[in-house]
Amino acid sequence: MAATDGVLTDEEMQILELVRHWLGIDRLIAAGIERGIRARFATA
């Protein structure tokens, strides 16, 4: 949901950070995934 509405609350950011750590995803990889999601849902 966070990716679709474009607004992240502090609680959502904390949960996403915990999931990133739990899955062992590097910060740069997570940033790349986030950028890809933003591009996917961008409107021209």
Backbone as numpy.savetxt, mean C-alpha at the origin, in Angstrom:
# Nx Ny Nz CAx CAy CAz Cx Cy Cz
-8.90 -1.94 0.46 -9.71 -0.75 0.46 -8.85 0.51 0.46
-7.74 0.44 1.13 -6.89 1.63 1.22 -6.44 2.10 -0.16
-6.19 1.16 -1.04 -5.71 1.53 -2.38 -6.83 2.13 -3.23
-8.06 1.77 -2.96 -9.15 2.21 -3.82 -9.66 3.60 -3.47
-9.70 3.94 -2.18 -10.23 5.26 -1.84 -9.17 6.35 -1.83
-7.88 5.98 -1.83 -6.80 6.95 -1.92 -6.47 7.67 -0.63
-7.18 7.35 0.45 -6.94 8.00 1.74 -6.63 6.92 2.76
-5.50 7.08 3.46 -5.11 6.11 4.48 -5.19 6.75 5.86
-5.87 6.08 6.77 -5.87 6.53 8.15 -4.62 5.98 8.82
-4.31 6.48 9.99 -3.15 5.98 10.73 -3.30 4.49 11.04
-4.51 4.07 11.37 -4.75 2.66 11.68 -4.50 1.77 10.46
-4.96 2.21 9.30 -4.73 1.44 8.07 -3.25 1.35 7.76
-2.53 2.44 7.94 -1.09 2.42 7.68 -0.37 1.47 8.63
-0.77 1.45 9.89 -0.15 0.55 10.86 -0.41 -0.91 10.50
-1.64 -1.21 10.09 -1.97 -2.59 9.72 -1.18 -3.01 8.49
-1.10 -2.13 7.49 -0.33 -2.46 6.30 1.15 -2.67 6.62
1.68 -1.87 7.53 3.08 -2.02 7.95 3.29 -3.36 8.65
2.35 -3.75 9.51 2.45 -5.04 10.20 2.39 -6.19 9.20
1.51 -6.11 8.23 1.41 -7.15 7.21 2.70 -7.22 6.40
3.25 -6.06 6.05 4.51 -6.03 5.29 5.61 -6.74 6.07
5.71 -6.45 7.36 6.73 -7.10 8.18 6.47 -8.60 8.31
5.21 -8.97 8.51 4.84 -10.38 8.68 5.17 -11.18 7.43
4.95 -10.57 6.26 5.23 -11.26 5.00 6.70 -11.15 4.59
7.46 -10.30 5.28 8.87 -10.15 4.95 9.12 -9.39 3.67
8.24 -8.43 3.36 8.38 -7.65 2.13 9.24 -6.43 2.41
10.28 -6.25 1.61 11.17 -5.10 1.73 10.42 -3.81 1.48
10.86 -2.74 2.11 10.20 -1.44 1.98 10.17 -0.95 0.53
11.24 -1.16 -0.22 11.27 -0.72 -1.62 10.33 -1.55 -2.49
10.22 -2.83 -2.20 9.29 -3.69 -2.93 7.86 -3.23 -2.65
7.56 -2.95 -1.39 6.23 -2.47 -1.02 5.91 -1.15 -1.72
6.89 -0.27 -1.84 6.68 1.00 -2.53 6.40 0.76 -4.01
7.08 -0.21 -4.61 6.83 -0.55 -6.01 5.44 -1.12 -6.22
4.99 -1.96 -5.29 3.63 -2.51 -5.37 2.62 -1.38 -5.25
2.85 -0.48 -4.31 1.94 0.66 -4.12 1.86 1.52 -5.37
3.00 1.77 -5.97 3.02 2.59 -7.19 2.27 1.90 -8.33
2.44 0.60 -8.43 1.72 -0.15 -9.45 0.21 -0.12 -9.24
-0.21 -0.21 -8.00 -1.64 -0.15 -7.69 -2.19 1.23 -8.03
-1.44 2.27 -7.69 -1.89 3.63 -8.02 -2.01 3.81 -9.52
-1.06 3.27 -10.28 -1.12 3.38 -11.74 -2.30 2.59 -12.28
-2.58 1.45 -11.70 -3.68 0.61 -12.16 -5.03 1.32 -12.01
-5.20 2.05 -10.91 -6.48 2.70 -10.64 -6.51 4.16 -11.04
-5.46 4.64 -11.68 -5.43 6.05 -12.12 -6.39 6.25 -13.28
-7.00 7.40 -13.30 -7.90 7.73 -14.42 -7.25 8.85 -15.24
-7.38 8.75 -16.53 -6.76 9.73 -17.42 -7.69 10.89 -17.70
